């Protein structure tokens, strides 16, 4: 089922107000960490998967990229199109990326993949839309944050201190929480499950980061200091790699040594 | 400082008794997961880094490998030598791996790296002792387990349920805990810090696993079911890869295409 919580009027107005605050977790933590891992963008074609109100697409365009933004939410897309009328946006679920015809130098996605039930299928369909050597860069809710099914979050102790409640880690799948409205569904995956698709020969894993707030960010928004105790975001960067047609997949070293590597553009 | 807690008489006797139990976390969870990731061992030379009482060395030897076990603890080595007199053991700290002269097809390490302060240096020195294409396979305490500086572990709630206390994640470094004796020192590293050395062109990351207990293991030791809620172990496997001499490091794809890759055996 494709979730379209962003078109829920109450969710939409709450989310919009949050993102319009000068200081929020996106502006102070997630976006700086994601953007620090962007490759050179001049002349590149970029798919912005889960583009929301289009701010990341606009940032990429300003640095020389040609972007195409997709999102399932009509309301978010209307906002994006109004703000950035010169940019390309399309209503499309991330689950339907395979229906796109173009190939991209880069696929970026900011905090959208945790809404998708079939993560492995999503990564495979993104790979098919990347040019050989193209890259995927995405942020996702950190497994530490979403594991606990009861969503107890920060738990107070008798002496006034607190800690983060952790549980249910190996039980992957659907989690419900309240975020502006009840019943927002995200999908919990372990670290190892999030990385597994990128450890095959079809990809080279390039970065795994857990953003740390800067001192300046903490001054601007003191409660973001909690990120030092419990991370909210995970960022992954990977490059589409050679794949050998035929039986099995060879290690790149043997490909090089034997000179038998072949590109699979399929 | 090289920690030699295994030679503390009280620690040693407690640890020895634990490992001699038919059902413990090593036998039921960590060793099966580690061993499942072993490559073909026939004719291979293997360094067992932190070999303890030598059981893993013996397992590897039975599968055709020639092993060399190193450990800092005299008591553990005496036990290993007594149990497996035909195998090769040497008293050497993991911090001094660079002083070994042989190169190995495989370096394995079971639950030793969290005792080492300079993790990045350790991984670099292991790389130098691996043959090109050689592999490193190790288990380590999971960052989730060791992050909390107060070591609150499982916290009871008013209604009788419990959860695991999580905290201090981004504050890497020294942690003290009680395990048989007070003051056992381990070093906390984040998930991203543990993987970072392997995301350079000098390595290919092959596996990242968080072992899940089998139904049989849970039947034999019911409390190991808690591993479904909070993992204790992380397992990493990586292969020593090509490195280009001179300026910068190229992506394997460009090496292949340009035919300019060179092996660095240094």
Boltz contact constraints between the chains, C-beta under 6 A:
constraints:
  - contact:
      token1: [A, 133]
      token2: [B, 253]
      max_distance: 6.0
  - contact:
      token1: [A, 163]
      token2: [B, 165]
      max_distance: 6.0
  - contact:
      token1: [A, 163]
      token2: [B, 167]
      max_distance: 6.0
  - contact:
      token1: [A, 164]
      token2: [B, 166]
      max_distance: 6.0
  - contact:
      token1: [A, 165]
      token2: [B, 163]
      max_distance: 6.0
  - contact:
      token1: [A, 166]
      token2: [B, 164]
      max_distance: 6.0
  - contact:
      token1: [A, 166]
      token2: [B, 166]
      max_distance: 6.0
  - contact:
      token1: [A, 167]
      token2: [B, 163]
      max_distance: 6.0
  - contact:
      token1: [A, 167]
      token2: [B, 229]
      max_distance: 6.0
  - contact:
      token1: [A, 168]
      token2: [B, 229]
      max_distance: 6.0
  - contact:
      token1: [A, 169]
      token2: [B, 230]
      max_distance: 6.0
  - contact:
      token1: [A, 169]
      token2: [B, 231]
      max_distance: 6.0
  - contact:
      token1: [A, 170]
      token2: [B, 212]
      max_distance: 6.0
  - contact:
      token1: [A, 170]
      token2: [B, 228]
      max_distance: 6.0
  - contact:
      token1: [A, 190]
      token2: [B, 210]
      max_distance: 6.0
  - contact:
      token1: [A, 191]
      token2: [B, 191]
      max_distance: 6.0
  - contact:
      token1: [A, 192]
      token2: [B, 208]
      max_distance: 6.0
  - contact:
      token1: [A, 192]
      token2: [B, 209]
      max_distance: 6.0
  - contact:
      token1: [A, 192]
      token2: [B, 210]
      max_distance: 6.0
  - contact:
      token1: [A, 195]
      token2: [B, 208]
      max_distance: 6.0
  - contact:
      token1: [A, 199]
      token2: [B, 205]
      max_distance: 6.0
  - contact:
      token1: [A, 205]
      token2: [B, 199]
      max_distance: 6.0
  - contact:
      token1: [A, 205]
      token2: [B, 205]
      max_distance: 6.0
  - contact:
      token1: [A, 208]
      token2: [B, 192]
      max_distance: 6.0
  - contact:
      token1: [A, 208]
      token2: [B, 195]
      max_distance: 6.0
  - contact:
      token1: [A, 209]
      token2: [B, 192]
      max_distance: 6.0
  - contact:
      token1: [A, 210]
      token2: [B, 190]
      max_distance: 6.0
  - contact:
      token1: [A, 210]
      token2: [B, 192]
      max_distance: 6.0
  - contact:
      token1: [A, 212]
      token2: [B, 170]
      max_distance: 6.0
  - contact:
      token1: [A, 228]
      token2: [B, 170]
      max_distance: 6.0
  - contact:
      token1: [A, 229]
      token2: [B, 167]
      max_distance: 6.0
  - contact:
      token1: [A, 229]
      token2: [B, 168]
      max_distance: 6.0
  - contact:
      token1: [A, 230]
      token2: [B, 169]
      max_distance: 6.0
  - contact:
      token1: [A, 231]
      token2: [B, 169]
      max_distance: 6.0
  - contact:
      token1: [A, 242]
      token2: [B, 253]
      max_distance: 6.0
  - contact:
      token1: [A, 252]
      token2: [B, 252]
      max_distance: 6.0
  - contact:
      token1: [A, 253]
      token2: [B, 133]
      max_distance: 6.0
  - contact:
      token1: [A, 253]
      token2: [B, 242]
      max_distance: 6.0
  - contact:
      token1: [A, 255]
      token2: [B, 256]
      max_distance: 6.0
  - contact:
      token1: [A, 256]
      token2: [B, 255]
      max_distance: 6.0
  - contact:
      token1: [A, 256]
      token2: [B, 256]
      max_distance: 6.0
  - contact:
      token1: [A, 256]
      token2: [B, 261]
      max_distance: 6.0
  - contact:
      token1: [A, 261]
      token2: [B, 256]
      max_distance: 6.0
